[in-house]
């Protein structure tokens, strides 16, 4: 099949995807969107309720609200206590969790197919009827501050957060997903409540399920769960518009940032703006990252770890969003070897940008990606996440066979052209560890 578009004004859509799975999508009159992928033979299912609001959408007075809600929706509703929510999933052997992203937030569960009604009922109740209890709110403030403290103890996390800010500058995607100590301490219960009411509405809601799921039955369960929780689904509404996919104009905030920490290892990131999530070149980017820093046979791994023993962890990545992105090279090494490792990372990237990759590397990368995707989509959760991203992102669905065809069509020239484009962009270096800025002089 070719790429399938999900129009916001088309109520029903169905098609057969690779492997014989059946994909269906329905927009209810209230604006709620329901997507399913029925996988033949699956005896479990992954179900999610997502809203297209993330940390990037927070404004003054609401910073940290997205992360707060991820925690608070598990803390009790008009119908269930926090313990009863936990028991509901434990009683059917299921697992539940939530994830706050920069562009959307998801609440999800994985259960036996026969327990889908339980998962839908509980998550619908959580998403629509959270009490945001003042006492629980203050308890979770402490929990979130502890979570931030834990992240701050991880120098790699600190480096990645600082790198996003350095490359994306004042753009809202440069902010940390979880907030900061200052924003979490400052936000009030009333501000989080207002944010909840403004963004958790039928027209914001995307429900996705994959595995042993029946589309018609799921819609009935969704309507029952949301109505019993108090939503009036008879009120007609259009789904919220998708985000613009046009690249934002961005100025980096820093060329070089060193965060002094008394660690035995320096965590180094060097890179620039990358390519957007829906950029047609994303298939070439996957090849580029696989060859450059995607595994044990990659150039960075071989040159820096295997041949010289200078680092344990070294890789490359591209983090793409709707209208901003960043590309980076990472290594963790001895502070004394920081400049040498940084020069090697840059050198390997420049080689790809100026000379390209070999035909053998291209074929190896294609095989790596093909096998990895086949294994990935054995998971119902991965299929569910693909549905969420397809609906909330640009509104297009690409199944496994079509994705593999696009990877297979990538050429040597396309990979080199992409590397050359990225290499020509304004560069930033971020390092966390017992290291001085002078180490990186002339490298930015």
Secondary structure by P-SEA (a helix, b strand, c coil): cccccccccccbbbbbcccbbbbbbbbccccbbbbbbbbccccccccccccccccccccccccaaaaaaaaaaacccccccaaaaaaaaaaaccccccccccccccccccccccaaaaaaaaaaaaaccccccaaaaaaaaaaaaaaaaaaaacaaaaaaaaaaaaaaccccccccccccaaaaacccaaaaaaaaaaccccccbbbbbcccccaaaaaaaaaaaaaaaccccccccccccccccccccccccccbbbbbccccbbbbbbbcccccccccaaaaaaaaaaacccccccccccccccccccccccbbbbbbccccccccccccccccaaaaaaaaaaaaaaaaacccccaaaaaaaaaaaaaaaaaaaccaaaaaaaaaaaaacccbbbcaaaaaaaaaaccaaaaaaaaaaaaacbbbbbbbcccccccccccc
